[in-house]
Amino acid sequence: MSAFKCQVISERVNPLLKRREIAFIIYHKNTGTPSRYSIREYFSSNFNTSLEQIYVYSISTKFGCGVSEGIVHIYDTNDAAKIVPIHIKMRNLKPDDREKHTKEVKRKSFKEKKS
């Protein structure tokens, strides 16, 4: 399914924000850093949660090692995930969807400036 192995380092439950905060390490030898979307799919299948409730907040890769560290937030409900900032939501979209969404936002801002 995925070209990487994932190890959960720590898991913290945040009841106030209704989410789980997970720190992880991904091993992806001889391949590039996995996309945020593929990481979301991995956590979705392993934690039995929908993609709309999972957001990769950060991922950093160590040069030349094939090892990446990151943080994922898994929200209890779609309503709880509404607090996720727009730029994080944009980064977690599929590349095709991200392009469409950016074009729409640019179009809207252009129309607002014109008015």
N, C-alpha and C positions, 0 to 999 in steps of 0.2 A: 504494500500500500504506500508506505512512505519510504523515502531514501535516507532516513535518519533514525537514530535511536534517541529517545528522550528519557531523562532521569529527573524526577521531581526532587528538589533539594529541600524545600520547605513549603508548608501549606498553612495559611493563617485564615481564620474565619473572622470577617468583619461584620458583626450583626447590625451595626448602625447603618452601614451602606448596603447591607444585604448582598454580600459577595464573598467569594473566596479569593485570596491573593496567593498565587502560586509562583514560586521561584523555581526555575528549571535550568537544566543543562542539556543541550542538543549536541550529539556527536554526528558529524556529517563528513566523514573522511572522503577525500577525493571528489567532493562536490562543493558547489557554492552554498552560501548561507540560504536556508530554506525561507520561502516567502512567509510573510505574516499570515496570509490566507491559508497556506498549507499547515502552519502551526495551529491555527484555529480549527481546521478540519481534524487534525490529530487529537486535540483536546476534546473536541465535540464527540468524537467516536469513543474515546477512552473514559470520558466522564458522563456520557449519556445526556448531553445538554445540546440545545439548539445553537446554531452559529450566531444568532442574534444576541445571545447572552454571553459570548466569549470575546474578549478583546486583548490583544497583545499590546502591552504598554511599552515595553522596551525589549530590544534584543541587541546584543553586542557580540562581535566575533573577534576571537583572538587570531591575529595574523599568522597564517601558515600552519595552524594547529588542527583545523577542522572541528573546532569546538566553539559553541556559542552559548551565552548565558542570557536569560531573559526573565520577564515577569508577565504573567497572564492574570487577568481578573475574570472570574466566572460569576456572573450575577444570578441571583435566584429567579428573577422574573424579567420580562422585557421592560416592564415599567421601571424597575430598579436600574436598568441599564441606560435610562434616559439622562443620567448625570455624566455620561462619558462625553468628553469634549469632542467637538466636530472634527478637529484635526486627527484625533486618534481613530475616530470612525472612518475617516477617509483613508488612512493608512491601512486599515484592516479590510478594505474592500478588495474584490478581485481586480486585477489590473484593467480589464475592459470596463467594468462598472465604474472604476475610479475615473477613467478618462471621460466617460459620459457625464458623470456627476460634476466634474470640474468644468466641462463645457457649459452645462446648465447654469452653474453658479456664475460663471463669467458672463453669460448671456443676460442673466437677471441683473447683475451689477451694472452692466453696460446700459440696459434699459432704464435703470434707476438714475444713472448719471445723466442720461439724455433728457429725462423728464424735468 
